[in-house]
Amino acid sequence: MKKITLLAALFVSVASFAQFAGTSFEEPGLFGVQYVDTGDPSVAHDLVNNTDEPFVDFAATGSEIGYDASYAPYDTPDVGLTDGDFVGVTDFQPTADDPYTDGTQGYQISDVDGNYTLEFDAVDLTGTTAATVSIDYFLAETGYEGDGTLNESGSDRLRIYVRDLTNSTEIDILNTTGSDINDLSIEGTWITGTAVVLPNTEVQLVIEARTNAGAEAFFFDNVVVDASFGINDQTASNFAIYPNPATDNINITSSLNGDKMVAIFDVLGKQVMNSVVTGERLNIEALNSGVYIVKITQGNVSETQKLVVR
């Protein structure tokens, strides 16, 4: 897969927040037919774009991120996608009342009869001070089966996550493994899932889907990698955290007035602390040793910094 490298512009004198990369699946052409895999359904393999069939892959262009699909069989292989299934870029919306969230096209995965993986291009966040990866997803309201723990038919599963390639970690946006999808109250509506990622890392969005029926359809749209960038040596941060590394307490100083809203996230993007700091001192004894992202908001100013806890 292509790696998109996006360095912060050094000449920008103030911090700004902008979309670095993403896709709403509007670029590929449309084919209102089923995709037919010509590969062996008993063997894991890459999927390719077939002539006059829906695009399952896309090569990046400009800030439009690329993506690549692959297939892996159940432990006891089935027909996979060789029987023709609705996967790939489409303008077929989930329901008449649920259009795509950005544009008229999206990406559909249904009736895989195996495992379908969609990997987006890696994005290099070198030079950023804060970043998030988000995606809109819709699960058709139907009778999903199983809890996704077995690699077999009737064990439906959807996982959306971000690989932090720099730190060899994975950040879940959605992982239904271990639950019947019907019990999660996430069907029949568009949901925006977001992962907070570390700055100065290389990250990659991944979708893993397992379904065995045409009605068990997953839809995706509006993939966005956002990042704060552009603070140079001539522009001081509004906030400072010390000591850093820290153990029991940190001090958060500010050039502004008023209470500070402080949210702390671990490397998996999970919020582990949320506090209002009226002075400067914040107790962090509850945090385990490791690397964290601290988001500080004061008034209409917000910054994100890294914190190391010993």
C-alpha positions in Angstrom: 0.0 0.0 0.0 1.1 3.5 -0.7 2.2 5.6 2.3 1.0 9.2 2.4 3.5 11.5 4.0 2.2 14.8 5.3 4.8 17.1 7.0 3.7 20.2 8.9 4.4 23.4 7.1 7.1 25.2 9.0 6.1 28.6 7.7 2.7 28.5 9.4 2.9 30.8 12.4 -0.1 29.5 14.4 -1.5 26.1 15.1 -4.3 24.9 12.8 -6.5 21.9 12.5 -7.0 20.4 9.0 -7.9 17.2 7.2 -4.7 15.6 6.1 -6.2 12.6 4.2 -9.4 10.8 3.7 -12.0 9.5 1.3 -15.7 9.5 0.8 -15.4 7.0 -2.0 -16.6 9.5 -4.6 -13.7 9.1 -7.1 -14.1 5.6 -8.4 -16.7 4.9 -11.2 -19.9 3.0 -10.5 -21.0 -0.5 -11.6 -24.4 -1.6 -10.4 -23.6 -5.3 -10.5 -22.1 -7.9 -8.1 -18.4 -8.4 -7.7 -17.2 -11.9 -8.7 -13.9 -13.0 -7.2 -11.8 -15.1 -9.6 -9.4 -16.3 -6.9 -9.5 -19.6 -5.0 -12.0 -19.3 -2.1 -10.1 -21.9 -0.1 -7.0 -19.8 0.1 -6.4 -16.3 1.5 -5.6 -13.8 -1.3 -5.6 -10.2 -2.4 -8.7 -9.0 -4.3 -8.4 -7.1 -7.5 -10.6 -4.7 -9.5 -12.4 -6.7 -12.3 -13.5 -5.1 -15.5 -16.9 -3.5 -15.3 -17.4 -4.6 -11.7 -17.4 -2.5 -8.5 -14.1 -1.1 -7.4 -12.8 -3.0 -4.3 -9.3 -1.3 -4.5 -8.4 2.3 -5.2 -5.0 4.0 -5.8 -4.5 7.3 -3.9 -4.7 10.5 -5.7 -3.8 13.8 -4.1 -5.3 13.8 -0.6 -7.8 11.1 -1.6 -6.5 8.1 0.4 -6.2 4.7 -1.3 -7.4 1.3 -0.1 -6.8 -2.4 -0.8 -9.1 -5.3 -0.2 -8.3 -9.0 0.6 -10.1 -12.2 1.4 -9.5 -15.0 3.8 -11.6 -18.2 4.1 -13.3 -19.7 7.1 -11.5 -22.5 8.9 -13.8 -24.7 6.7 -13.7 -22.8 3.4 -17.0 -21.7 1.7 -17.6 -20.2 -1.7 -16.3 -16.8 -0.6 -17.0 -14.1 -3.2 -16.9 -16.4 -6.2 -20.7 -16.6 -6.3 -21.0 -12.9 -6.9 -21.7 -10.5 -4.0 -22.3 -6.8 -3.4 -18.9 -5.5 -2.1 -16.9 -2.4 -3.0 -17.7 1.2 -4.0 -21.4 1.7 -4.6 -24.2 4.3 -4.7 -26.7 1.9 -3.2 -27.5 3.5 0.1 -28.4 1.5 3.3 -32.0 2.5 3.2 -34.1 5.1 1.4 -34.0 7.3 4.5 -30.3 6.8 5.2 -28.2 8.3 2.4 -24.4 8.4 2.6 -23.0 11.0 5.0 -20.7 12.7 2.5 -21.6 12.5 -1.2 -23.6 9.9 -3.0 -21.2 7.0 -2.8 -19.8 4.7 -0.1 -18.3 1.3 0.4 -20.3 -1.9 1.0 -19.3 -5.3 2.4 -21.9 -8.0 2.5 -22.3 -11.8 2.1 -18.5 -12.5 2.1 -18.8 -16.1 3.1 -15.4 -15.7 4.7 -13.4 -12.7 5.9 -13.0 -9.4 4.1 -10.3 -7.0 5.0 -10.0 -3.4 3.7 -6.7 -1.7 4.5 -6.3 2.1 3.8 -3.0 3.7 2.9 -0.7 4.4 5.9 -0.6 8.1 6.8 2.7 9.6 8.2 1.8 12.2 10.9 5.4 13.5 11.3 5.3 17.1 12.5 1.8 17.0 13.9 0.8 17.8 17.5 -2.6 16.1 17.6 -4.4 13.7 15.3 -7.6 11.6 15.0 -8.9 9.0 12.5 -12.6 8.8 12.0 -15.1 6.8 9.8 -18.8 6.7 9.4 -20.3 3.2 9.5 -23.8 1.7 9.1 -24.9 -1.9 9.9 -28.0 -3.1 8.1 -30.8 -3.8 10.6 -31.1 -7.6 10.2 -30.5 -10.9 12.0 -26.8 -11.2 12.6 -25.6 -14.5 14.0 -23.1 -15.7 16.6 -20.6 -13.7 18.6 -17.8 -13.5 16.1 -15.3 -15.6 18.1 -15.2 -18.5 15.6 -13.9 -18.3 12.1 -16.9 -20.0 10.6 -20.3 -19.3 8.9 -22.8 -18.0 11.4 -20.2 -16.1 13.5 -20.6 -12.5 12.2 -18.0 -9.9 13.1 -17.0 -6.4 12.3 -13.9 -4.7 13.6 -12.7 -1.2 12.6 -9.4 -0.1 14.0 -6.3 1.9 13.5 -2.8 0.4 13.4 -0.1 2.6 15.0 2.7 1.3 12.9 5.3 3.3 14.8 4.5 1.8 18.2 3.1 -1.6 17.0 -0.3 -1.1 18.7 -3.9 -1.2 17.6 -6.6 1.2 18.5 -10.2 -0.1 18.2 -12.9 2.1 16.8 -15.4 -0.8 16.8 -14.9 -4.4 17.7 -18.0 -6.7 17.9 -16.0 -9.8 18.7 -17.4 -11.5 21.7 -20.9 -10.1 21.2 -23.9 -10.8 19.0 -24.2 -7.7 16.9 -27.9 -7.7 17.5 -27.3 -7.0 21.2 -25.1 -3.9 20.7 -27.8 -1.4 19.5 -25.7 -0.2 16.7 -27.9 -1.3 13.7 -29.9 0.9 11.4 -28.2 4.2 11.9 -25.1 6.0 10.8 -22.4 6.2 13.5 -19.2 8.2 13.5 -16.3 6.3 15.1 -13.1 8.1 16.1 -9.7 7.0 17.3 -7.3 9.5 18.9 -3.8 8.7 17.7 -0.3 9.8 18.8 1.4 12.6 16.9 4.6 11.9 14.9 3.4 8.4 14.1 2.5 6.4 11.1 -1.1 5.1 11.2 -3.3 2.9 9.1 -7.1 2.4 9.2 -8.3 -1.2 8.8 -11.8 -2.8 8.4 -12.3 -6.5 9.1 -15.7 -8.0 8.2 -17.2 -11.5 8.4 -20.8 -12.1 7.1 -22.6 -14.9 5.4 -25.8 -13.4 4.0 -26.7 -10.6 1.6 -28.9 -8.9 4.2 -25.9 -8.7 6.6 -24.4 -5.6 5.0 -21.9 -3.1 6.3 -21.6 0.4 4.8 -18.8 2.9 5.2 -18.3 6.6 4.3 -16.4 9.7 5.2 -13.0 8.5 6.2 -11.0 11.4 7.7 -7.5 11.8 9.1 -7.4 15.1 11.0 -4.4 16.7 12.5 -3.2 19.8 14.3 0.0 21.2 12.8 2.1 24.2 12.0 3.6 25.3 15.4 7.1 26.5 14.6 10.0 27.7 16.8 8.6 31.2 16.7 5.3 30.2 18.1 5.1 29.2 21.8 2.5 26.8 23.1 -0.2 28.2 25.3 0.3 25.4 27.7 3.3 23.7 29.4 3.3 20.4 31.3 6.0 19.6 33.9 7.6 17.5 35.1 7.5 15.3 32.0 8.2 12.4 32.5 6.2 12.4 35.7 5.0 10.1 38.4 2.4 11.3 40.9 1.6 14.8 39.9 2.0 17.2 36.9 1.7 21.0 36.7 -0.1 22.5 33.7 0.7 26.1 33.2 -1.1 28.5 30.8 -0.7 31.9 29.3 -4.5 32.2 29.4 -7.0 32.7 32.2 -9.7 30.4 33.5 -10.2 26.8 34.3 -8.5 24.1 32.2 -10.5 21.1 30.9 -8.0 18.2 30.8 -8.6 14.9 29.1 -6.0 12.1 29.1 -5.9 9.3 26.5 -3.8 6.1 26.5 -2.1 4.9 23.3 -5.1 2.8 22.4 -7.2 6.1 22.2 -9.2 5.3 25.3 -9.9 8.2 27.7 -8.5 7.3 31.1 -8.9 10.6 32.9 -11.1 13.7 32.6 -10.7 16.6 35.0 -11.2 20.3 35.5 -8.0 22.0 36.7 -8.6 25.3 38.5 -5.0 25.9 39.4 -1.9 24.1 37.9 -1.6 20.8 39.8 -3.2 17.6 38.5 -2.8 14.3 40.4 -2.0 11.4 38.0 -1.4 8.6 40.6 -4.1 6.5 39.0 -2.2 6.3 35.7 0.0 3.3 34.9 3.5 3.8 33.5 3.4 4.5 29.8 2.8 7.1 27.1 -0.4 9.3 27.1 -1.9 12.1 25.1 -3.1 15.1 27.2 -5.8 17.3 25.6 -6.0 20.7 27.3 -8.9 23.0 26.6 -9.2 26.5 28.0 -11.9 28.7 26.6 -11.8 28.4 22.8 -8.2 27.2 22.8 -7.3 23.6 22.7 -3.9 21.8 22.4 -2.7 18.2 22.7 0.6 17.2 24.2 2.4 13.9 25.0 2.9 12.8 28.6 5.3 10.1 29.8 4.4 8.5 33.1 7.0 6.5 35.0 
